[in-house]
Amino acid sequence: MPDSIDPVRAAALPVAGVTAWQALSSVRPGERVLVHAAAGGVGHLSVQIAARRGASIAATARTGNHAYLRELGVSDPIDYRTTDFTTAVREVDLVVDLIGGDYTDRSLTVLRDTGQVVAAEGPATHPDPRVRRLYVDPTTAALDELAAAVDGGELSVDIAQILPITELAAAHRRSESGRVRGKIVLTADR
């Protein structure tokens, strides 16, 4: 657990943080990254990790989240409701696809020849070899790196809402709405 944050924020970090960390493991300084669902739980951490690694970042999110995403390091926010991202970005080295469905195939059209789509949603395999399905492997090394980034002020966890575990169904519905900025955390009933 990072020393600099409370247990609730720390609880929101492992799964989402390791997912983002591993999705962006190949990113190098100067590369172009596109993050779908960038204001969400994994998305906001993906943006920060890409920025920490020196990438130029485009991101899909509602306009109301654009200022927030710019603060995290996004240079090119795209409102997916009004702009087709395939017309807004090109020559992307890595797409972090946290949505799946047709976003995966559409993301292929914005890649450089050597680019890759890392898909957190969807089938285990894809006919295009540039699509890699992400399966998270929560290693101690990844968790240690995330904790160090948090303690170093390079990564922060945004908490959208804290609910008791008895509100699990409500938390699930809110999460599925696609309108959550950051993470929803469930706590034990007291």
Residue frames relative to the residue before (quaternion, step in Angstrom):
aa qw qx qy qz dx dy dz
M 1.0000 0.0000 0.0000 0.0000 0.00 0.00 0.00
P 0.4816 -0.6512 0.4904 0.3216 3.59 -0.90 0.85
D 0.4982 -0.6761 0.4615 0.2859 3.59 -1.01 0.82
S 0.7096 0.5265 -0.2490 0.3965 3.57 1.09 -0.74
I 0.7429 0.3545 -0.2303 0.5191 3.63 1.20 -0.06
D 0.5758 -0.5990 0.4391 0.3417 3.53 -1.27 0.47
P 0.6911 -0.5059 0.3208 0.4045 3.61 -1.22 0.38
V 0.6143 0.5458 -0.3665 0.4364 3.63 1.03 -0.62
R 0.6713 0.4636 -0.2974 0.4960 3.60 0.89 -0.88
A 0.6327 0.5323 -0.3332 0.4532 3.57 1.00 -0.78
A 0.6399 0.5324 -0.3263 0.4479 3.61 1.02 -0.73
A 0.6642 0.5100 -0.2961 0.4594 3.58 1.15 -0.59
L 0.6264 0.6197 -0.3095 0.3576 3.57 1.21 -0.39
P 0.6761 0.5710 -0.3589 0.2968 3.67 0.57 -0.96
V 0.7511 0.3926 -0.2577 0.4641 3.63 0.50 -1.06
A 0.6949 0.4561 -0.2815 0.4794 3.59 0.79 -0.99
G 0.6684 0.5192 -0.3008 0.4396 3.58 0.94 -0.87
V 0.6782 0.4683 -0.2947 0.4837 3.58 0.89 -0.89
T 0.5970 0.5507 -0.3624 0.4571 3.60 1.05 -0.69
A 0.6816 0.4734 -0.2817 0.4816 3.59 0.84 -0.99
W 0.6511 0.5377 -0.3150 0.4333 3.58 0.88 -0.96
Q 0.7209 0.4368 -0.2537 0.4745 3.56 0.85 -0.95
A 0.5999 0.5541 -0.3641 0.4478 3.61 1.08 -0.60
L 0.7679 0.3599 -0.1692 0.5022 3.56 1.06 -0.80
S 0.3063 0.8115 -0.4635 0.1812 3.59 1.26 0.23
S 0.7267 0.4407 -0.2513 0.4633 3.60 1.08 -0.60
V 0.4936 0.6977 -0.4177 0.3086 3.62 1.24 -0.20
R 0.1464 -0.7804 0.6068 0.0363 3.52 -1.02 0.98
P 0.6595 -0.5007 0.3656 0.4250 3.60 -1.18 0.42
G 0.8000 0.2950 -0.2393 0.4645 3.54 -1.05 0.87
E 0.5524 0.6027 -0.4123 0.4020 3.60 1.19 -0.17
R 0.4247 -0.6835 0.5447 0.2360 3.53 -1.33 0.48
V 0.0632 -0.7974 0.5999 -0.0175 3.57 -0.79 1.12
L 0.1309 -0.7421 0.6517 0.0862 3.55 -1.16 0.75
V 0.0971 -0.7866 0.6091 0.0271 3.57 -0.81 1.06
H 0.2306 -0.7527 0.6036 0.1261 3.56 -0.80 1.07
A 0.8069 0.1547 -0.1710 0.5438 3.59 -1.06 0.83
A 0.1227 0.8832 -0.4448 0.0842 3.52 1.11 0.83
A 0.6840 0.4749 -0.3061 0.4615 3.63 1.09 -0.43
G 0.5470 0.6499 -0.3811 0.3650 3.59 1.26 -0.21
G 0.7998 -0.3510 0.2236 0.4326 3.53 -1.36 -0.06
V 0.7326 0.3398 -0.2103 0.5510 3.59 0.84 -0.93
G 0.6257 0.5921 -0.3330 0.3834 3.57 1.00 -0.83
H 0.7006 0.4663 -0.3009 0.4485 3.60 0.77 -0.94
L 0.6363 0.4919 -0.3292 0.4947 3.58 1.15 -0.51
S 0.6074 0.5545 -0.3450 0.4524 3.60 1.08 -0.72
V 0.6363 0.5301 -0.3215 0.4591 3.57 0.95 -0.89
Q 0.6894 0.4842 -0.2896 0.4544 3.58 0.84 -0.95
I 0.6587 0.4988 -0.3122 0.4690 3.58 0.98 -0.80
A 0.6345 0.5137 -0.3309 0.4734 3.61 0.99 -0.78
A 0.6497 0.5039 -0.3138 0.4748 3.59 0.98 -0.83
R 0.6343 0.5360 -0.3178 0.4576 3.58 0.99 -0.86
R 0.7125 0.4344 -0.2484 0.4919 3.59 1.10 -0.69
G 0.5829 -0.6455 0.3457 0.3521 3.58 1.26 0.22
A 0.4215 0.7100 -0.4634 0.3217 3.59 1.19 0.43
S 0.3982 -0.6197 0.6083 0.2956 3.52 -1.37 0.32
I 0.1496 -0.8542 0.4978 0.0149 3.58 -0.65 1.12
A 0.1033 -0.7113 0.6931 0.0557 3.50 -1.10 0.95
A 0.0313 -0.8241 0.5651 -0.0256 3.58 -1.05 0.68
T 0.2986 -0.7291 0.5836 0.1967 3.54 -1.11 0.71
A 0.2677 0.7127 -0.6081 0.2247 3.52 -0.99 1.02
R 0.6280 -0.5127 0.4150 0.4129 3.56 -1.27 0.25
T 0.6515 -0.5377 0.3718 0.3850 3.58 -1.15 0.64
G 0.6291 0.5653 -0.3328 0.4170 3.58 1.01 -0.76
N 0.7013 0.4325 -0.2641 0.5014 3.60 1.22 -0.32
H 0.4507 0.7318 -0.4379 0.2640 3.61 1.21 -0.12
A 0.6497 0.5024 -0.3341 0.4625 3.63 0.90 -0.82
Y 0.6190 0.5435 -0.3194 0.4684 3.57 1.02 -0.86
L 0.6968 0.4732 -0.2774 0.4621 3.59 0.84 -0.96
R 0.6048 0.5384 -0.3603 0.4633 3.59 1.06 -0.65
E 0.6257 0.5366 -0.3321 0.4586 3.60 1.03 -0.78
L 0.6934 0.4728 -0.2680 0.4731 3.59 1.11 -0.68
G 0.6955 -0.4915 0.2745 0.4466 3.60 1.23 -0.25
V 0.4805 0.6593 -0.4508 0.3623 3.61 1.22 0.07
S 0.2483 -0.7706 0.5701 0.1395 3.57 -0.88 0.95
D 0.8034 0.1938 -0.0743 0.5581 3.57 1.12 -0.67
P 0.0421 -0.8040 0.5930 0.0069 3.61 0.05 1.23
I 0.1401 -0.7832 0.6041 0.0439 3.58 -1.06 0.82
D 0.2890 -0.7347 0.5850 0.1859 3.58 -0.78 1.01
Y 0.3519 -0.7832 0.4812 0.1765 3.55 -0.35 1.28
R 0.6150 0.5591 -0.3547 0.4282 3.60 1.19 -0.37
T 0.7873 0.3061 -0.1531 0.5129 3.59 1.12 -0.61
T 0.7766 0.2594 -0.1302 0.5592 3.59 1.21 -0.42
D 0.3623 -0.6929 0.5807 0.2267 3.55 -0.94 0.92
F 0.4342 -0.7321 0.4546 0.2624 3.58 -0.47 1.17
T 0.6097 0.5731 -0.3677 0.4057 3.63 1.08 -0.56
T 0.6754 0.4414 -0.2966 0.5109 3.60 1.24 -0.26
A 0.6831 0.5218 -0.2692 0.4343 3.59 1.25 -0.36
V 0.7952 0.1842 -0.1012 0.5688 3.60 1.13 -0.51
R 0.0365 -0.7677 0.6398 0.0043 3.53 -1.27 0.58
E 0.8251 0.2736 -0.1764 0.4617 3.52 -1.36 0.20
V 0.2619 0.7729 -0.5219 0.2483 3.55 0.92 1.02
D 0.3872 -0.7293 0.5230 0.2113 3.55 -0.99 0.91
L 0.8066 0.0032 0.0351 0.5900 3.57 1.03 -0.79
V 0.1329 -0.7475 0.6462 0.0773 3.54 -1.02 0.91
V 0.1895 -0.7299 0.6466 0.1148 3.55 -0.93 0.98
D 0.0911 -0.8239 0.5593 -0.0088 3.55 -0.24 1.34
L 0.0523 -0.8220 0.5664 -0.0281 3.55 -0.30 1.31
I 0.6207 0.5566 -0.3244 0.4467 3.58 1.31 0.16
G 0.2416 -0.7867 0.5288 0.2076 3.58 0.87 -0.92
G 0.6319 0.5350 -0.3983 0.3948 3.56 -1.22 -0.47
D 0.8196 -0.2071 0.1583 0.5102 3.57 -0.99 -0.81
Y 0.4880 0.6580 -0.4431 0.3639 3.62 1.22 -0.22
T 0.6183 0.5557 -0.3522 0.4300 3.59 1.01 -0.74
D 0.7114 0.4410 -0.2655 0.4785 3.60 0.75 -1.01
R 0.6510 0.5065 -0.3211 0.4653 3.60 0.95 -0.78
S 0.6211 0.5564 -0.3395 0.4353 3.59 1.08 -0.68
L 0.5672 0.6043 -0.3792 0.4115 3.59 1.12 -0.56
T 0.6537 0.5518 -0.3111 0.4141 3.59 1.08 -0.71
V 0.7052 0.4508 -0.2754 0.4729 3.63 1.18 -0.34
L 0.5124 0.6848 -0.3935 0.3370 3.59 1.30 -0.07
R 0.4891 -0.5497 0.5782 0.3525 3.50 -1.36 0.39
D 0.6961 -0.4565 0.3361 0.4407 3.58 -1.25 0.23
T 0.7529 0.3636 -0.1943 0.5130 3.58 1.04 -0.77
G 0.4373 0.7368 -0.4294 0.2855 3.59 1.27 0.09
Q 0.2094 -0.7720 0.5925 0.0958 3.51 -1.34 0.32
V 0.2494 -0.7108 0.6346 0.1728 3.54 -1.24 0.63
V 0.1396 -0.7471 0.6453 0.0775 3.55 -0.87 1.01
A 0.1148 -0.8310 0.5442 0.0037 3.55 -0.43 1.28
A 0.2578 -0.7743 0.5636 0.1284 3.55 -0.74 1.10
E 0.7297 0.3054 -0.1870 0.5825 3.57 1.30 -0.29
G 0.6467 0.5577 -0.3793 0.3562 3.56 -1.23 0.38
P 0.7482 -0.4084 0.2818 0.4404 3.54 -1.34 -0.08
A 0.6536 -0.5437 0.3730 0.3716 3.55 -1.27 0.49
T 0.7883 0.1473 -0.0825 0.5917 3.59 1.08 -0.66
H 0.1775 -0.7518 0.6274 0.0979 3.53 -1.28 0.47
P 0.5469 -0.6428 0.4127 0.3426 3.62 -0.97 0.70
D 0.6778 0.4414 -0.2960 0.5081 3.61 1.15 -0.49
P 0.4161 -0.7449 0.4609 0.2442 3.62 -0.62 1.06
R 0.5838 0.5799 -0.3821 0.4206 3.61 1.23 -0.18
V 0.6216 0.4890 -0.3444 0.5058 3.59 1.31 -0.03
R 0.0559 -0.7781 0.6257 -0.0020 3.54 -0.82 1.09
R 0.3203 -0.7309 0.5724 0.1886 3.56 -0.77 1.04
L 0.3055 -0.7736 0.5332 0.1547 3.57 -0.77 1.04
Y 0.0174 -0.7444 0.6674 -0.0109 3.51 -0.91 1.04
V 0.3572 -0.7834 0.4733 0.1864 3.54 -0.48 1.20
D 0.1100 -0.7605 0.6391 0.0315 3.51 -1.05 0.93
P 0.1895 -0.8392 0.4996 0.1007 3.60 0.03 1.27
T 0.0367 -0.8270 0.5601 -0.0328 3.55 0.07 1.31
T 0.6098 -0.5427 0.4320 0.3833 3.53 -1.24 0.47
A 0.6242 0.5521 -0.3401 0.4356 3.59 1.00 -0.80
A 0.6613 0.4932 -0.3117 0.4715 3.61 0.93 -0.85
L 0.6608 0.5012 -0.3078 0.4662 3.58 0.94 -0.86
D 0.6324 0.5217 -0.3294 0.4684 3.60 1.03 -0.75
E 0.6580 0.5020 -0.3091 0.4686 3.60 0.98 -0.83
L 0.6393 0.5129 -0.3263 0.4710 3.60 1.00 -0.78
A 0.6518 0.5132 -0.3163 0.4601 3.59 0.91 -0.90
A 0.6533 0.5070 -0.3113 0.4683 3.58 0.97 -0.83
A 0.6463 0.5116 -0.3199 0.4671 3.60 1.01 -0.78
V 0.6384 0.5030 -0.3254 0.4833 3.59 1.01 -0.76
D 0.6927 0.4756 -0.2794 0.4646 3.59 0.81 -1.00
G 0.6805 0.4739 -0.2834 0.4816 3.59 1.15 -0.55
G 0.5181 -0.6700 0.4008 0.3494 3.59 1.26 0.06
E 0.5323 0.6504 -0.3888 0.3774 3.59 1.26 0.28
L 0.7695 0.2022 -0.1003 0.5975 3.58 1.28 -0.21
S 0.0026 0.7925 -0.6097 0.0138 3.55 -0.94 0.90
V 0.3349 -0.7257 0.5711 0.1875 3.53 -1.18 0.67
D 0.2288 -0.7696 0.5853 0.1128 3.55 -0.75 1.09
I 0.1861 -0.7835 0.5871 0.0822 3.57 -0.75 1.08
A 0.3023 -0.7678 0.5432 0.1550 3.56 -0.65 1.14
Q 0.7945 -0.1220 0.1445 0.5771 3.55 0.94 -0.90
I 0.1952 -0.7367 0.6355 0.1242 3.53 -1.20 0.68
L 0.0003 0.8092 -0.5846 0.0581 3.56 -0.72 1.13
P 0.5061 -0.6047 0.4970 0.3622 3.59 -1.17 0.48
I 0.6493 -0.5438 0.3701 0.3817 3.57 -1.16 0.60
T 0.5866 0.5802 -0.3733 0.4242 3.60 1.13 -0.49
E 0.6748 0.4572 -0.2796 0.5074 3.60 1.28 -0.29
L 0.2025 0.8260 -0.5026 0.1554 3.57 1.22 0.50
A 0.6664 0.5040 -0.3178 0.4482 3.61 0.84 -0.92
A 0.6564 0.5006 -0.3089 0.4723 3.60 0.95 -0.84
A 0.6386 0.5170 -0.3234 0.4694 3.59 1.00 -0.81
H 0.6448 0.5206 -0.3160 0.4620 3.57 0.99 -0.84
R 0.6523 0.5071 -0.3157 0.4666 3.59 0.91 -0.87
R 0.6592 0.4981 -0.3164 0.4661 3.58 0.92 -0.86
S 0.6436 0.5261 -0.3194 0.4549 3.56 0.95 -0.84
E 0.6908 0.4837 -0.2751 0.4616 3.58 0.94 -0.89
S 0.5438 0.6349 -0.3988 0.3770 3.60 1.20 -0.33
G 0.3612 -0.7457 0.4840 0.2813 3.57 1.18 -0.51
R 0.6268 0.5502 -0.3215 0.4483 3.57 1.24 0.29
V 0.4843 0.6637 -0.4319 0.3721 3.58 1.17 0.53
R 0.2079 -0.7445 0.6213 0.1284 3.55 -0.90 0.96
G 0.8066 0.1547 -0.1504 0.5504 3.55 -0.54 1.16
K 0.6825 -0.4947 0.3844 0.3765 3.53 -1.27 -0.56
I 0.2883 -0.6730 0.6471 0.2124 3.50 -1.32 0.52
V 0.1257 -0.8009 0.5834 0.0486 3.57 -0.83 1.00
L 0.2236 -0.7527 0.6066 0.1248 3.54 -1.00 0.90
T 0.1515 -0.7927 0.5862 0.0704 3.57 -0.96 0.89
A 0.5967 -0.5687 0.4262 0.3726 3.55 -1.22 0.49
D 0.4962 -0.6275 0.5063 0.3220 3.54 -1.14 0.67
R 0.2121 -0.7727 0.5879 0.1112 3.55 -1.06 0.74
